[in-house]
Amino acid sequence: MDSPITSIKGIGEKTATLFHRVGVHTVGELLSYYPRAYDIYEEPVTFANLKTEQVQAVTGFLRKTPNVTKGRRYAVTTAVLEEFGEYLHLTWFNMPFLKKTLSPGNTYIFRGRVQKKKGRLVMEQPEIYTPEVYGEKLNTMQPIYGLTAGLSNKTVSKAVKQALGTLTLNPEFLPESIRMEQQLAESNFALRTIHFPVKWEDMLLARKRLVFDEFFLFILSLRQIKESSEVRKNECPMKPVKETKQLLQALPYELTGAQKKVFGELQADLCAERVMSRLIQGDVGSGKTVVALLALVQAVYNGYQGALMAPTEVLARQHGQSIREMLEEAGLSVGVAVLTGSMSAKEKRLAYEEIESGRAGIVVGTHALIQEPVHFYRLGLVVTDEQHRFGVRQRETLAEKGLVPHVLVMSATPIPRTLAIILYGDLDISVLDELPANRLPIKNCVVDESYRPTAYRFMEKEIAAGRQAYVICAMVEDNPDLELENVVDYTEKLKSAMSASIHIEYLHGKMKAKEKNEIMERFAKGGIQVLVSTTVVEVGVNVPNATVMMVENAERFGLAQLHQLRGRVGRGKHQSYCIFVSGNDRPDTKKRLDILNQSNDGFYIAREDLKLRGPGDLFGIRQSGLLEFKIGDVFTDAVILQAASEEAAKLTKRDPALLEKENQELKKRLVSYQMAGTKGFSL
């Protein structure tokens, strides 16, 4: 499992580099690079029964030779099929040779995504089969993997097949009692079947086992952290200080009841016998940062330093600026240092000196704050967000520097409390369930693509009034297999559709950090009026002047993620609007998106989303912003998460140290899991 991917026959350095891009370096990582979906070859359907936005197969009799038109960018090959007065238009790009290979008078099976364009049924880039060849594929399930440029699905599939063929079977690591109780498949069956299932039912069995494993190992690890922190003595004891009241009196608003309650819980933790590990769960705009600042002020006036870790450099600089202003308004003299990766060597050196000498009472930055060469004078409190879960490795890094600070994690991901208790099992949970009274509710609408011109005019009107707008797209570059609006092309289209005086730029995750920061800074300062972006803006920056959020292909995102995106607007004094553009007209899509239309309450949205997402929605919309598991989804798999939590609780009660003979394999797997860590949770 730990062998490099180049140990697989047929994978040289060049192909290995492509695998590295998708996070696959070893054989083990390859086998846990699960399919994101399956291609199921079903019986061809009649033209009358074709459904848009679905991949389907049709049997077609070719009456005429396909037509080839040469354009500036590529040659377009077209053919028209007829069946009882119904027509289907076939289109291929850059495949002029089809004119010779598709013979009139022959019957073929064409398979592809069906769309409606200009009132006509269209299938673009369909696969072509003879009836005999298609018959061999009928009712089989072919894995579809996440890819990168240059890496084909065939290459991944072949590599997985090779690895499974040569790998020595792993011993079963789950106790038999758990497998029987939860009706779980054997681990090696699950690993083979998830990649190459014979039928849908087998795939579901395999997936259930792998999801359970992932949740179970995660929860056992959390329990170990919880146990170690419960016995960890508070080495930074504090007392309430008058300066927190001074800060409260200087605020231009009064705290909500929920904010007061949560700050009370923080104060009690900071003064308690054991070190604090607490999560503040609050919807977008519920005022988590102000509560965190009160805790930081308490730490500073007890003689400690406080660190605030932000997910992006731009947000770190914004936090630093706003904290300085709030402290000055309150007449509090506290040194605030900001430390980010893009600072010059001289700026970093000055920041390091301020931190080490203690002149900086509050330090704001990205996750680099707790790494070398940062040396704190007396760190007492670390405030972080869920994007940067604060785990064992980070605690050990600080412990090596002689520090065991209190930890406060802030989360804007609205998940039901029952799931939060399991997922954040190492943390005590506080909930901010009130929004400040001065916030104007965002006005929402769910529309189809025909509404675009109206939306553009509306954005122009808001921009003319001095406001700014976001447009969110699902992809970075064009993919002929998926008709989704992509950032790069969309920006050009938007520039031609809107007034030339409007400054439009794009932003996406593949850009260099410096470039991303520069664009975000310009947008924050008003230099860019419309920002076309992928979901990288989800945790990006605070722009109170942005009043419009338009999300293209909204059906491709999870509701929790759409709600997070919506939280980028509605931050200032002006009325804000969110326009969700749906790329399909399926009733279930409309039902989901209407939940956002009805409510701005993230917790209500999370509960409703949980109700709607059934066991069939296994490879569809994944939530973002949560701890991201490789195969499990805390919404879709909430029942398995609950079961894994219960079994972990039973096991640790029976065998707290996990050292009994019968659990040796489980212990090994747990250590291996903790060494690897998971995305979003550093163990």
DRENMI-56457 format. One record per residue (C-alpha): residue in one letter; x negated, y negated, z negated. Coordinates in steps of 0.5 Angstrom, whole numbers, plus 2048, in hexadecimal, padded with zeros to 3 digits. Example, Ala and Ser with C-alpha at 12.3 -4.5 7.8 and 13.67 -1.06 7.14 Angstrom:
BEGIN
A7E78097F0;S7E58027F2;
***
This chain:
BEGIN
M800800800;D7FA7FB7FF;S7F77FD805;P7F67F780A;I7FB7F7810;T7F57F8815;S7F57FF812;I7FB801816;K7FA80381D;G7FA7FE822;I7FA7F881E;G7F37F481F;E7F17ED81C;K7F57E9821;T7FC7ED820;A7FA7ED818;T7FA7E5818;L8017E581B;F8037E9815;H7FF7E5810;R8047DF813;V80A7E3810;G8067E580A;V8057EC80B;H7FD7EE80A;T7FE7F5807;V8017FB809;G8067FA802;E8087F3805;L8097F680B;L80E7FB809;S8117F6804;Y8127F180A;Y81A7F480B;P81E7F3811;R8227EC811;A8287F0815;Y8297F6819;D82B7F6820;I8317FB821;Y8327FE828;E8397FE828;E83E80082E;P83F7FB833;V8457F7833;T84A7F4838;F84A7ED83A;A8507EC837;N84E7EE830;L8477EA830;K8467E682A;T8427DF82A;E83B7DF826;Q83B7E6826;V8367EB829;Q83A7F082D;A8397F5833;V83D7F583A;T83E7F9840;G83D7F6846;F83D7F784D;L8397F3851;R83D7F0858;K8377EB85A;T8307EA85A;P82E7E6854;N82D7DE856;V8267DB854;T8257D4853;K81F7D0852;G81E7CB84D;R8197C684B;R8177CA845;Y81A7D1847;A81D7D684B;V8247D784A;T8287DE84C;T82F7DE84C;A8347E484D;V83C7E484C;L8407EA84A;E8477EB84A;E84C7F0847;F8547EF848;G8537E8849;E84F7E6843;Y8487E4845;L8417E4841;H83B7E0844;L8347E3843;T82E7DE842;W8277E0842;F8217DB841;N81A7DC845;M81C7E3847;P81D7E284F;F81B7E9850;L8227EB84E;K8247E9855;K8207EF858;T8227F4852;L8297F3851;S82C7F7857;P8347F5859;G8387FB859;N8357FE853;T8387FE84C;Y8347FB846;I8357FA83E;F8337F383C;R8327F1835;G8317EA832;R8347E582E;V83B7E2830;Q83C7DB830;K8417D6833;K83E7D0837;K8437CB83B;G8497D083A;R8457D683D;L8427DC83A;V83B7DD83B;M8357E2839;E82E7DF839;Q8287E383A;P82C7EA839;E8287F1839;I82A7F583F;Y82B7FD83E;T82D802843;P833806840;E82F80C83E;V82980883B;Y82E804837;G83280B835;E82B80D831;K82B80782D;L83380782B;N834807824;T82D806822;M82A80181D;Q8247FD81F;P8207F981A;I8207F181B;Y81A7EE818;G8187E6816;L8137E581B;T80E7DF81D;A80B7DD824;G8077E3827;L80A7E8822;S80F7EC826;N8157F0822;K8127F6826;T80B7F5823;V80E7F581C;S8127FB81D;K80D7FF820;A8087FD81A;V80D7FF815;K80E806818;Q807807818;A806805811;L80C80A80F;G80980F813;T80381080F;L80480D808;T804812802;L80A8127FF;N80B80E7F8;P80D8117F2;E81480F7F0;F81380A7EA;L81A8097E8;P81D80D7E2;E8218137E4;S8278107DF;I8278097E3;R82780C7EA;M82D8117E8;E83180B7E4;Q8308067EA;Q83180B7EF;L82A8097F2;A82780D7F8;E82080F7F8;S81A80A7F9;N81780D7FF;F81D80E802;A81F807801;L819804804;R81980880A;T82080780B;I82180080A;H81C7FF811;F81F805815;P826807812;V82A80C816;K831809814;W833803810;E83580780A;D82E809809;M82B80280A;L830800805;L82E805800;A826804802;R8287FC801;K82B7FD7FA;R8258017F7;L8207FC7FA;V8247F67F7;F8257F97F0;D81D7FB7F0;E81C7F37F1;F8217F17EC;F81F7F67E7;L8177F57E7;F8197ED7E7;I81D7EE7E1;L8187F27DD;S8137ED7DF;L8177E87DC;R8187EB7D6;Q8117EC7D5;I8107E57D5;K8167E37D1;E8137E87CB;S80C7E57CC;S80F7DE7CB;E8147DF7C6;V80E7E17C1;R8097DB7C4;K8097D67BE;N80A7CF7C0;E8037CC7C0;C8067C57C2;P80B7C37BD;M80F7BD7BD;K8137B87BA;P8197B47BC;V8167AD7BE;K81A7A67BE;E8177A57C5;T81C7A97C9;K8217A57C6;Q81E79F7C8;L81D7A27CF;L8257A47CF;Q82779D7CD;A82379A7D3;L82779E7D8;P82C79B7DC;Y8317A07DB;E8337A57D5;L8317AC7D5;T8377B17D7;G8397B57D1;A8367BB7D4;Q82F7B77D5;K82F7B67CD;K8317BD7CB;V82B7C07D0;F8267BA7CD;G8287BD7C6;E8267C47C8;L8207C27CB;Q81E7BE7C4;A8207C47C0;D81B7C87C4;L8157C47C4;C8167C37BC;A8177CB7BB;E8127D07B9;R8117D47C0;V80F7D17C6;M8157CE7CB;S8177D27D1;R81D7CE7D4;L8217CD7DB;I8257C77DC;Q82A7CA7E1;G82E7C47E4;D8317C27EB;V82E7BD7F0;G82E7B67EC;S8307B87E5;G82A7B47E2;K8257BA7E1;T81F7B57E2;V8217B07DC;V8227B67D7;A81B7B97D9;L8187B27D8;L81B7B17D1;A8187B87CF;L8117B57D3;V8127AF7CE;Q8137B37C8;A80C7B77CA;V8087B07CB;Y80A7AD7C5;N8097B37C1;G8027B37C3;Y8027B87C9;Q8027B77D1;G8087B97D5;A8077BC7DD;L80D7BB7E2;M80C7C07E8;A8107BE7EE;P8117C27F4;T80E7BD7F9;E8087B87F9;V80D7B27FB;L8127B47F6;A80C7B47F1;R80A7AD7F3;Q8127AB7F2;H8127AE7EB;G80C7AB7E9;Q80E7A47EC;S8157A47E9;I8137A77E2;R80E7A17E1;E81479C7E3;M81879F7DE;L81379F7D8;E8117987DA;E8197967D9;A8197997D2;G8137967D0;L80F79C7CF;S80779C7D1;V8067A37D3;G8007A57D9;V8037A87DF;A7FF7AC7E3;V8017AF7EA;L7FD7B57ED;T7FE7B77F4;G7FA7BB7F9;S7F97B67FF;M7F67B17FA;S7EF7AF7FC;A7E97B27F8;K7E87AB7F4;E7F07AB7F2;K7F07B27F0;R7E97B17EB;L7ED7AB7E8;A7F37AF7E7;Y7EF7B47E4;E7EB7AF7DF;E7F27AC7DD;I7F57B37DB;E7EF7B67D8;S7EE7B07D3;G7F57B07D1;R7F67A97D4;A7FC7AC7D9;G8017AE7D4;I8067B07DA;V8037B47E0;V8077B57E6;G8057B97EC;T8067C07F0;H8047C77ED;A7FD7C57EE;L7FD7C17E7;I7FC7C87E3;Q7F67CA7E8;E7EF7C87E7;P7EC7C37E7;V7F17C07E3;H7F07C07DB;F7F57BD7D7;Y7F37BA7D0;R7F97BD7CC;L7FF7C07D1;G8057C17CD;L80B7C17D2;V80B7C47D9;V8117C27DD;T8127C57E4;D8187C77E9;E81A7CE7EB;Q8167CE7F2;H8107CE7ED;R8127D37E8;F80D7D37E2;G80B7DA7E1;V8067DE7DD;R8007DD7E2;Q8017D57E1;R8027D67D9;E7FB7DA7D9;T7F87D57DD;L7FA7CF7D8;A7F87D47D2;E7F17D57D5;K7F17CD7D4;G7F37CE7CD;L7FA7CC7CE;V8017CF7CD;P8067CA7CF;H80D7C97CF;V8117CB7D5;L8177C87D8;V8197CA7DF;M81F7C67E3;S8237C97E8;A8287C67ED;T82A7CD7F0;P8327CE7ED;I8327D57EC;P8377D87E7;R8357D87E0;T8367E07E0;L8317E17E5;A82C7DB7E2;I82C7DF7DC;I8297E57DF;L8247E17E4;Y8217DC7DF;G8217E27DA;D81B7DF7D7;L81E7D87D6;D8237D57D1;I8287D27D6;S82B7CB7D5;V8317C87DA;L8327C17DC;D8397C27DF;E83B7BA7DF;L8397B57E5;P8387AE7E3;A83E7AA7E3;N83B7A57E8;R83A7AA7EE;L83E7AA7F4;P8417B07F6;I83E7B27FD;K8437B3802;N8437B9806;C8467BC80D;V8457C2811;V8457C1818;D8447C581F;E83E7C3824;S8437BF828;Y8437BA822;R83C7B8823;P83C7B2827;T8417AF822;A83C7B181D;Y8377AD820;R83B7A7821;F83C7A7819;M8357A8818;E8337A281C;K83979E818;E8357A0812;I82E79E814;A831797817;A83379680F;G82C79880D;R82D79F80B;Q8297A580D;A82B7AC80F;Y8287B380F;V82A7B9815;I8287C0813;C8277C5818;A8267CD817;M8207CE81B;V8197CA81D;E8187CC824;D81D7CF829;N81E7D7829;P8227D982F;D8257DF82B;L8297DA827;E82D7D4829;L82B7D0823;E82A7C8823;N8227C8822;V81E7C281F;V8197C0824;D81E7C082A;Y8247BD826;T8207B7824;E81F7B682C;K8267B782D;L8287B2827;K8247AD82A;S8277AD830;A82E7AD82D;M82D7A7828;S82B7A0829;A82379F82B;S82279A825;I8247A0820;H81D7A381D;I81E7AB81D;E8197B081B;Y8187B781A;L8167BB814;H8147C3813;G8117C880F;K80B7CA814;M8097C2814;K8027C1810;A8037BF809;K8007B880B;E8057B7811;K80B7B980C;N8097B4807;E8087AE80C;I80F7AF80F;M8137B0808;E80F7AA805;R8117A680C;F8197A880B;A8197A7803;K8167A0805;G81B79F80A;G81779F810;I81A7A5813;Q8227A4814;V8247AB816;L8207B2814;V8217B8818;S81F7BE813;T81F7C5811;T8207C780A;V81A7C4808;V81D7BE805;E8217C2800;V81C7C07FB;G8197BB7FE;V81A7B47FC;N81F7AF7F9;V8227AA7FE;P8277A67FB;N8287A2802;A82A7A9805;T8327A9806;V8337AE80C;M8317B680C;M8337B9812;V8327C1812;E8317C4819;N8337CC819;A8367CB812;E8387D3812;R8317D5812;F8307D280B;G8327D5805;L8377D1801;A8327CF7FB;Q82D7CD800;L8327C9804;H8347C67FD;Q82C7C47FB;L82B7C1802;R8327BD801;G82E7BA7FA;R8297B67FF;V82F7B1800;G8337AE7FA;R82D7AB7F6;G82E7A47F7;K83479F7F6;H8377A07FD;Q83C7A57FF;S8397AB802;Y83C7B0807;C83A7B7809;I83C7BA810;F83B7C2811;V83B7C4818;S83D7CB819;G83B7CF81F;N8407D481F;D8487D481E;R8487DA81A;P84E7DA815;D8497DD80F;T8447D7811;K8497D2811;K84B7D580A;R8447D5807;L8437CE809;D8497CB807;I8477CC800;L8427C7801;N8477C2804;Q84B7C37FE;S8467C27F8;N8407BF7F6;D83F7C37F0;G8397C87F1;F83B7CD7EC;Y8427CD7EF;I83F7CE7F6;A83B7D47F3;R8407D87F0;E8457D77F6;D83F7D97FA;L83E7DF7F6;K8457E17F7;L8457E17FF;R83E7E4800;G8407EC800;P83B7F2801;G83C7F1809;D8387EB808;L8317EE807;F82D7EB80C;G8307E480E;I8307DE80A;R82A7DE804;Q82A7D97FF;S8247D47FE;G8227D17F8;L8237D77F4;L81D7DC7F2;E81D7DF7F9;F81C7E77F9;K81A7EB7FF;I8207EE800;G8257ED7FA;D82A7E77FA;V82C7E47F3;F8337E37F6;T8347E87FB;D8317ED7F6;A8347EA7EF;V8377F17ED;I8307F57EE;L82D7EF7EA;Q8317F07E5;A8307F87E5;A8297F77E5;S8297F27DF;E82D7F77DB;E8287FD7DD;A8227F97DB;A8257F77D4;K8277FE7D3;L8208007D5;T81C7FB7D1;K8207FD7CA;R81F8047CB;D8178037CD;P8157FC7CC;A80E7FD7CE;L80F8017D4;L80A8067D2;E80D80D7D1;K80B8127D6;E8118127DA;N81080B7DC;Q80980B7DE;E80B80A7E5;L8108047E4;K80A8017E0;K8058027E6;R80B7FF7EA;L80C7F97E5;V8057F77E5;S8047F77ED;Y80A7F37ED;Q8087EE7E8;M8017EE7EC;A8047EC7F2;G8097E77EF;T80F7E57F3;K8117DF7F7;G8137D97F3;F8127DD7EC;S80A7DD7EA;L8097E37E6;
***
